Amino acid sequence: MADVRVTVQSAAVARINAGPHEVTTQALDRHGREISKFERFSAVRLTNEDDFPVAVRIAYILWDQPPKGVTQQAAEVTPIGGLTRVPAHGSAVVRVTGKEAVAAVARNSDGPAVSLKAYNSQ
């Protein structure tokens, strides 16, 4: 990739809560047991350590395997579930449903480079 230049023309305060902690993700099997994100999972548990509820979405990311010295890039990004509210100091479970999400997990679960990322959303 090349260097990028950015000019900020304006800034605004976000309307969504974002705390000091990231909402964590944990892959679960069909019985609700914790498993690795590298296995074929059926659900994702989201955990919020902050003092207020948050709304997040989940991205399942397949990373490429570049040669040494080349920056790793996302090769495929698939949404898991929809907008999910996670209570303060609580958790929520999102099932892997929908043709695209189920296929992505089946296709990439044995791969060497995948991530489950929760991100703040509306």
C-alpha positions in Angstrom: 0.0 0.0 0.0 1.0 3.6 -0.3 1.2 6.5 2.1 -2.1 8.3 2.6 -2.7 12.0 3.4 -5.8 13.2 5.2 -7.2 16.6 5.7 -9.8 17.0 8.5 -12.5 19.5 7.4 -14.7 19.1 10.4 -15.2 17.0 13.6 -18.3 16.0 15.6 -18.9 14.3 18.9 -20.1 10.7 18.4 -23.7 10.1 19.5 -22.9 6.5 20.7 -21.4 5.4 24.0 -17.9 4.2 23.8 -16.0 3.4 27.0 -12.4 2.8 28.0 -12.8 -1.0 27.4 -13.4 -2.8 24.1 -16.4 -5.2 24.1 -14.7 -8.6 24.0 -15.7 -11.6 21.8 -15.7 -15.3 22.6 -16.6 -18.0 20.1 -19.0 -20.6 21.4 -19.9 -24.0 20.1 -23.6 -25.1 19.6 -23.7 -26.1 23.3 -22.5 -22.7 24.5 -19.0 -23.9 25.4 -16.1 -21.6 24.8 -14.0 -22.6 21.7 -11.3 -21.0 19.6 -12.2 -18.5 16.9 -10.3 -20.9 14.6 -12.9 -23.6 15.1 -16.3 -23.8 13.6 -18.4 -21.8 16.1 -22.2 -21.3 16.3 -22.4 -18.2 18.4 -20.4 -15.3 19.8 -20.5 -14.1 23.4 -20.0 -10.3 23.8 -18.8 -9.0 27.2 -19.0 -5.3 28.2 -16.8 -4.3 31.2 -18.0 -0.6 31.2 -20.4 1.1 33.5 -23.0 1.8 30.8 -24.7 -0.3 28.1 -23.4 -0.2 24.5 -24.6 -1.2 21.1 -22.2 -3.1 18.9 -22.0 -5.2 15.7 -19.6 -8.1 15.0 -17.3 -8.5 12.1 -15.7 -11.9 11.3 -12.4 -11.1 9.5 -10.3 -13.3 7.3 -6.8 -11.9 7.0 -4.4 -12.5 4.1 -1.0 -14.1 4.5 1.4 -11.7 2.9 5.1 -12.3 2.5 7.4 -11.0 5.3 7.6 -7.2 5.3 4.3 -6.7 3.6 1.4 -5.3 5.7 -1.4 -7.8 6.4 -4.8 -6.9 4.9 -8.4 -8.0 5.5 -9.2 -10.4 2.6 -12.9 -10.9 3.7 -15.2 -9.2 6.2 -18.5 -10.8 7.1 -21.1 -9.5 9.6 -22.2 -11.8 12.3 -25.7 -11.0 13.5 -27.0 -7.5 13.7 -27.0 -4.6 16.1 -26.7 -6.0 19.6 -27.1 -4.2 22.9 -24.8 -5.4 25.6 -25.7 -4.3 29.2 -23.3 -2.6 31.6 -21.0 -5.1 33.2 -22.9 -7.8 31.3 -22.9 -10.0 28.2 -25.0 -11.0 25.3 -24.9 -14.0 22.9 -25.2 -13.6 19.1 -26.0 -16.7 17.1 -24.3 -17.2 13.7 -27.3 -17.1 11.4 -27.8 -16.2 7.8 -26.4 -17.9 4.7 -23.4 -15.6 4.3 -22.2 -15.8 8.0 -22.7 -19.5 8.2 -20.8 -20.1 5.0 -17.9 -17.7 6.0 -17.4 -19.6 9.4 -17.6 -23.0 7.6 -15.1 -21.9 4.9 -12.6 -20.0 7.1 -12.7 -21.7 10.5 -9.6 -23.9 9.9 -7.7 -20.9 8.5 -4.6 -19.5 10.1 -5.7 -15.9 10.4 -9.2 -14.9 11.5 -10.6 -12.3 13.9 -13.9 -11.7 15.7 -14.2 -7.9 16.2 -17.0 -6.1 18.1 -17.3 -2.5 17.1 -19.6 0.3 18.4 -22.5 1.0 16.1 -26.0 2.4 15.9 
